[in-house]
């Protein structure tokens, strides 16, 4: 399974939200920041906070290539 958060960074750019502002608002840790930037796995709770902040659906920030199971 491959995760891709490119859509998240595109959405931030589109909405003119700086990453530091976003990181602070969503309470993203340094480890979570690294995982987002390297397309790693982060907790579902963090993904839900991101979607709530950006008022979007998961598919708007995350692309999954492959099977989840």
N, C-alpha and C positions, 0 to 999 in steps of 0.2 A: 504494500500500500504506500502510495506517495501522496503527501500533502503539499499543497501549494497555496501560499498566502499572498500571491501577487495581487489578487483582486482587492485584498485589504489595503495594500499600499496604494493601489490605483484609486480606491474610494477615498482614502485620506487626501490624496492629491487633488482629486476632483472637488472635494468639499473644503479644500484649502485649510486643512487641519494639520498642524505640524506634529511630527512624531512625539517630541517632548510633551506637548500639550495633551495629546492623546494618551500617552503613557501615564501621565499624572492623573488624568480624569478617570481612567479605567483601572488605575492601581496595578499596572503591569510591573512585575518584578524584573530584575536584570536577567534572571534565567529565562523567564517567559519572553522577554525581548529577544534574546539570543535564539530561542526556539522559533519565534515568528520569522526572524530574519534568515534562518537556515532551513525553514520548512520542516521543523520538527513537531513533535506532538506536545500539545498543551492541554490542560484540563478543560473539560466541557464547561465548567463554571466560568472560566476565563473567556471562552468563546461566547457564552451567553451575555456576559458583561459587555463585551465588545459590541455585539449586535444590539444590545439595549442602548448603549451610548450612541451608536451610529444610526439607530432606528432602521435596521436592515435585517435581512434573513441570512442564515448561515451560508447559503449558496452565494451570497453577494460578497463574502470575504474569504471563502475557503473552497478550493477545488480538490476533490479526492480522486486520484487515479488508481483504479484497482478495486479489489474487494475488501470490505471492512472485516470480514471474518476469514 
